[in-house]
């Protein structure tokens, strides 16, 4: 059963800006060419840009009773340790200077807010997901609701999202340490200061 779904479509303003750029570039290319070549350049440029924008906006975020899907990736809800809705400044910090190169980022420049999803145990191959969204509070709430509504036993058949050993920062405190690490990272982004990664 689907709890939440959102397609990360490109906004109309981007389509209009792209069309304006195509008209400008097409007019430049048309200078000195025949009418047929000019029309062909407009059509070719607009088609290429439309395909690029449609492909870019085709990504979807979906929460079901068993998993989180973001783009082509899937994360069983039993592997979700912490969820936080982030505003534009926090998102900028976690996709920029505070980003972990191993994290999965599904971001779009026209979507400034996001949701931070920590993977339980912080596997070295994928410690967290950063998912762009138009409705960060709703997405975070949907993940939490689905996670709490599903008994742990129903996830028994789910496999790990990415094989790998825990990160170098792991300690004997286990999941509690992972949650405190995520909280520290998000709080550092909220304050606009560098946080300790471990």
C-alpha positions in Angstrom: 0.0 0.0 0.0 1.3 3.4 -1.0 1.6 5.9 1.9 3.2 8.8 0.0 4.2 9.6 -3.6 5.7 12.6 -5.2 7.2 13.1 -8.7 10.1 15.6 -8.8 8.8 17.2 -12.0 10.6 20.3 -13.4 8.6 23.5 -12.7 7.0 25.5 -15.5 9.5 28.4 -15.0 12.3 26.1 -16.0 10.4 25.1 -19.2 9.9 28.7 -20.1 13.5 29.6 -19.4 14.7 26.7 -21.5 12.4 27.7 -24.4 13.8 31.3 -24.2 17.3 29.9 -24.4 16.4 27.7 -27.3 14.9 30.7 -29.1 18.0 32.8 -28.5 20.4 30.1 -29.5 18.3 29.0 -32.4 18.1 32.6 -33.7 21.9 32.8 -33.5 22.3 29.5 -35.4 19.7 30.6 -38.0 21.7 33.6 -39.0 23.0 33.0 -42.5 21.2 29.6 -42.9 18.1 28.7 -44.9 14.6 28.7 -43.4 14.6 24.9 -43.4 17.9 24.7 -41.5 16.7 27.4 -39.0 13.4 25.6 -38.3 15.3 22.3 -38.0 17.7 23.9 -35.5 14.8 25.2 -33.4 13.1 21.8 -33.4 16.3 19.9 -32.6 17.3 22.1 -29.7 13.8 22.2 -28.2 13.4 18.4 -28.6 16.8 17.8 -26.9 16.0 20.2 -24.0 12.5 18.7 -23.6 13.9 15.2 -23.4 16.4 16.3 -20.8 13.9 18.1 -18.6 11.4 15.2 -18.9 14.1 12.7 -17.9 15.2 14.9 -15.0 11.7 15.4 -13.7 10.7 11.7 -14.0 12.3 10.7 -10.7 9.7 9.9 -8.0 9.8 9.5 -4.2 7.4 6.9 -2.8 6.8 5.5 0.7 5.0 2.2 1.0 4.3 0.1 4.1 7.6 -1.8 3.5 10.1 0.5 1.8 11.2 3.9 0.7 11.8 4.4 -3.0 13.7 7.4 -4.2 14.5 7.4 -7.9 15.8 4.0 -8.8 16.9 3.1 -5.2 14.9 1.3 -2.6 15.5 1.2 1.2 13.6 -1.2 3.4 11.9 0.8 6.3 13.6 -1.5 8.9 16.9 0.1 7.8 15.7 3.6 8.5 17.3 4.9 11.7 16.4 8.6 11.7 14.4 11.0 9.5 14.5 14.8 9.5 12.9 17.4 7.3 15.5 20.0 6.2 15.0 23.5 5.0 16.9 25.1 2.1 19.9 26.2 4.2 20.3 22.8 5.9 19.9 21.0 2.5 22.6 23.2 1.0 24.9 22.3 3.8 24.3 18.6 3.6 24.6 18.4 -0.2 27.7 20.7 -0.2 30.5 21.1 2.3 29.0 18.6 4.9 28.1 15.9 2.3 29.4 12.4 2.8 30.7 11.2 -0.6 29.1 7.8 0.0 25.6 9.1 0.7 22.8 8.7 -1.8 21.6 12.1 -3.0 18.4 12.5 -5.0 18.5 16.3 -5.4 17.3 18.8 -7.9 18.3 22.5 -8.1 14.7 23.6 -8.3 13.8 21.8 -5.1 15.6 23.6 -2.2 14.2 21.6 0.7 14.9 17.9 1.4 14.5 15.0 3.8 17.5 13.4 5.6 17.2 9.6 6.1 19.9 7.9 8.0 20.5 4.3 7.2 20.7 2.1 10.3 24.2 1.2 11.3 25.7 3.8 8.9 27.1 1.3 6.4 30.2 2.6 4.8 28.7 2.3 1.3 25.7 4.5 2.1 25.4 6.2 5.5 22.3 8.3 4.6 20.0 9.5 1.9 19.2 13.1 1.1 16.0 13.3 -0.9 14.8 16.6 -2.5 11.1 17.2 -2.1 8.5 19.9 -2.4 6.9 18.8 0.9 9.7 17.9 3.4 7.5 17.8 6.5 4.9 15.5 4.8 7.5 13.1 3.4 9.3 12.8 6.8 6.0 12.2 8.5 5.0 9.6 6.0 8.3 7.7 6.5 7.8 7.8 10.2 4.2 6.7 10.1 5.0 3.8 7.7 8.0 2.8 9.8 6.0 2.8 13.1 2.9 1.1 11.6 4.8 -1.9 10.2 5.8 -4.6 12.6 9.5 -5.5 12.5 8.7 -9.2 11.7 7.1 -8.2 8.3 10.5 -7.0 7.1 12.3 -10.3 7.7 12.7 -11.0 4.0 14.1 -7.6 3.2 17.8 -7.5 2.3 20.3 -4.8 3.1 20.3 -1.8 0.8 24.0 -2.0 0.2 26.5 -4.6 1.4 29.4 -3.3 3.4 30.9 -3.0 6.8 30.0 -0.3 9.3 31.8 2.9 9.0 35.1 3.7 10.7 33.3 5.9 13.2 31.2 3.1 14.6 31.6 2.2 18.3 30.2 -0.3 20.7 27.1 1.8 21.4 25.4 0.5 18.3 22.3 2.0 16.9 22.1 4.6 19.7 25.5 6.0 18.6 24.3 6.0 15.0 21.2 8.1 15.9 23.3 10.5 17.9 25.7 10.9 15.0 22.8 11.7 12.7 21.3 14.2 15.1 24.7 15.8 15.5 25.1 16.1 11.7 21.6 17.6 11.2 22.0 20.0 14.2 25.3 21.2 12.8 23.7 21.9 9.5 20.9 23.8 11.3 23.4 25.9 13.2 25.5 26.4 10.1 28.7 25.1 11.7 30.8 22.1 10.9 29.9 19.2 13.1 32.1 16.3 14.2 31.5 13.4 11.7 31.9 10.8 14.4 
